[in-house]
Amino acid sequence: MSPRSLLLTRRRSEKSYHIANRKMSKNLQTSVQGMPLLKFILLLSVGYLVFSLIAIFLISTNIKQKAISDLSREDARQTAELIFQSLYSVMSDGWDKQEISATIERLNQAAPNIEIMSYRGDPVINEFGDTPGQIKQRESDPLIQQALANGQEILQTSQTEIRFIYPVIAERACIQCHKQSTPGDVNGVIDIRYPVENLKVSLSLMINVMLGYISLLLALLFIGLFFKLKTFVIQPISALTDIMGDISQHADLTKRVRYKSRILEVQHLTSYFNRMLVTLQDFQYRLEQLSARDPLTGLYNRRKFEQFLDYEVDRATRHQRSFCLIMIDLDNFKHINDTYGHPVGDMALQKLALLLMEQTRKSDVIARLGGDEFAIILPETDFEHGLSSAEKLRHILTDSTLELPDCKISISASFGVVSYPDNGDGVENLNIAMDVAMYKAKHSGKNCVAVLDEREKVAEMEIFTKGEFLRQALEDERITVFLQPIVQIPGELYAYEVLARIESDDKYTAASEFIHAAEELGLTIELDMEVFKQGIKHLANHPAEKSRLFFNLASHTLAKEQVIHEMVAFAQEMGIQLQRIVFEITEREALPRISELSRLIDELHELGIEFALDDFGSGFSSFLYLKYLAVDYVKIEGSFVRQIAVDQRDRIMVEHIASIANQFGIKTIAEMVEDEETDQLLRTYGINYAQGYYYGHPISIHPQRPSADEQHPFPKP
């Protein structure tokens, strides 16, 4: 598959990713079907009310049955015992069976709802004879026969009537009258029938039973309600919180809440949370693309290139293999921007990126380091093949014509080729070797391929020499600060840009002479901290001044948030209002770390610190930063500003930059203002602030020392 196809495949995969996210979001919207929580509680309450009524009805029926089955026996026994004692009193007085029958009849009349019958057993019948008319009744009633035979009480209940058959068992006192009876014989039975309504139930028993059943009912209602709420409300919310905790711990935005609930509000909560995760995942994907890819060309950026280079060094060391690096710097690309405009220049860079991808292997890593600089890692490639690859690319680029919408452009480039481990055994040394090779190509007439030989060791040593010069200056406290005024148009002083200089033999070395060495050798953090402290001390020593200070921060400094926090803490310790501090960042610093930088800017904004985007307008990506970085100022690149009096294209660029910035609510600062005519034009464009030699040269913060322009004049831009 060709590199162009790979690029198209990547873009199609990105499109598929966004389409999948949109489909997922749509599915989440349409899947929300359920019952509102208020309706659920209402239906649950009505359901439990109906359940309670049914339960109460069943409880009352059960109590009634219990009263009939359990309590009627005792009540009937007591009644039968009273009747028997009454009859026993009659019999003990010597009454005959007619008098006993009359007594039973009076008892029936006294309690009309109760029917009392007495039947003689065999011992009594044998001794005194049977009661007339009872033989047929006794023989036709199996319950009477059963009670007379076994002497057991019999209770028979129905919905309307209770029947209790009470056997009369002979005791010793009975033998005095019933000579033929022995203790334990069944002398007869008393048959009692009465309606259920006449049943006497204990009030305390009824209350206890009712309380018991009601307590059981309430317990069942509570348990049912608990499990219903747990199933439909608590468990979905618990699942949601578990997912939240898991996402917070592992930062995995691919997880989703899968638990289904019938409650509409809970469904909305889980659905919106899943949709929020989809949105966050999309933002994360975009930020990852911005952090790893150059937004203009789609190639890897410097940060990702450094990661690949570090990985390749480790891999080559482990397997004892070599690889090559090719650095590409377009020749006179600024002329293309100045002649055709920056949009055309951006399109040319995009065409060049596609060309490089077409002419390299799938395993090769291509990156845009910034501006018009590119680099290629050729894994498992020896020096000869790396050199031939660079020559091939140079010839193809020289012979190619980039077809753009309104013109055709021919471009050339300078190539630097280095190899591992011949030109460096680590990332830092390889980067230095690439820069030295590129420097050699540029100074050899451009449009050529340069490699390093033993003599280039001197160039590498120059980097270390400048680095040692800077390191010694830091140790000797010879870093000094100069301030260049920034004025508020039409001319009132607003702020100063803080510039670093090295003092040596009563002369000053500008930052451009040593900043590259500082970056290569990792000294920018120490340098930025020293310049910042001197600037803050100057503000503390001049409390009457109300101007702001603009500090330039290197990429290594921005990458160390702890260093930024130490700067903030130092300013607060010195009693300086943080609103007077502005940090300047450039495309080179912002591009590799746009996501982290955006978060850092938001954090420092809360403290009052402002940010300025330097060299604004140099490329397409500058406008992209206005969307993702909440900067307060844009400093319009001086190459646009200095020629607006004579170049209409520059005037258009400056006007449009000012218009866009104003619509974003961002203040503009024009750089390199050198004459009154430029100053007058800027006033008509809505530019807020300006700086340049027209308003003042940089001056030392130490009044007793001569200015830099008197000792080491700055070259005119």
C-alpha angles and dihedrals in degrees: 000000000000123000090248089055090048090054091048090047090052091050091047090050090051089050091048090050092054092044090052090050091050091049091049091050091049092049090051090053095050096042095066104106122141149100124297114248092239091053090046092053091046093051091043091052093047090047093052090046091056089045090051093051092049091046092050090050091050091046092052090048090049092049089050092051090046091051090050097044102034106026101036092067093060093042092049092046091053091049092047091048091053091049091048092050089050091051091043089056090052093046093047089057089059100255119162127233093269089059091046091051089049090052091052090049091052089050090053091049092048090054105032093179091057123073115203124190130171126201126193122233127224096268092055094040091052092051104035105014132247128297110256115256096013099093094081093042092049095046093046094051111077092190091058090047090049094050092047091049102048103018092231124142115248124206120189121181135184135170091276110019142046121206122191123183111200117193117215107222118201116245131186091269089057094057092071090071100022101056095175094052125092126200109281097029118130103242093180146309135255113220113203125184125180138155122269090242089067091060111121111219124190111251093213090050091050091049093048092048092048092048091049094051094043090050090050090048092050091048091051091048092050093047092048093048092046094052093044092052090043092052099042103030115011099046095050091048091047090051089050093051091046090054090047091052092046092050092047092050100043101023089227108154093179092080119101137190106254100175113116121216131183092216110100096212091051090048090051090049094051093040094051090044091053090047089050089053089051090052093046091048089052091049090047090051091050093047091048089052090050092047093049104029136057104242093217103049103018090233123128115279128231094270093053091043090056090052092051091046092051090049092048092050090053092046094047091048092049094049095033093237134137132233137182137231125209120195118195126196118179115234118241093346090153087066089060091052092047093046104039101018133253096279089060090046090053091051089050090055090051091051090048091051091054090047092053091049091051093052099046135071125262090247094053119101117224121191139174106225093191139296108003096338122113133176134196129200113208106196119211092007125135123220096262093054091044090053093048090049091053092048090049092052092047093052093046091049093047093049095044128090118207108223110214128177097266104017149012119244131198116200137177133197143203117239130205119193125194132165139211125270098002096065099028141353097210143036094262095050092045091052090051091048091051091051091048092049091049091048088053092050092050092050092046093068100280125253090075142102117248128194132182127254131176092284090061087067084081091059091051090050088053089064091052091044091055089044091053089048090055094043091052091048089054091050092047092046092239094138107112133183129234125192126215115194123243111200132202108236122277087039116283115136111257109162147335130242110225114227128189123229134174115226114217128159092345091305132101129230114211121232091248088070096058109015093091091053089047091055095046094048097041097248098125095093092055091043094049091048092051093048091047093051092049091049093049091048089052090055090048091051092051105046092163092065115090099185125121127240123226113209123195112222124199123224093253090054093050090049091059105068090179089064091051090051090050089053091051092048091050092051091050091048089054090051095245119151107242090219087075093062123089122180117209120212130181134208090263092058096040101045101066095043106031096138095047091042092053091054092047092051091051091049094050092043088065088059093049100255115138132211133218126199107220128211090017117187099033093120148354092273091064091071090046090059091061087066098049104028121062096214122167099210138029117203107210111227111260094229087071096043103046094060102040091106091063106020118068093194091058090049090053091049093050092046093050094045090052092047094049093045092049091051089052090050091245123140119233130222120192115212130207097028103170108162143034094249091060090047091053093049093050090057090061094050097060094250110164103203140007141191135189143107090297089070099034147311122250112278131196119255087227107078094197091062123078117253121261092247091059094051105026109009118214114243114247112258 
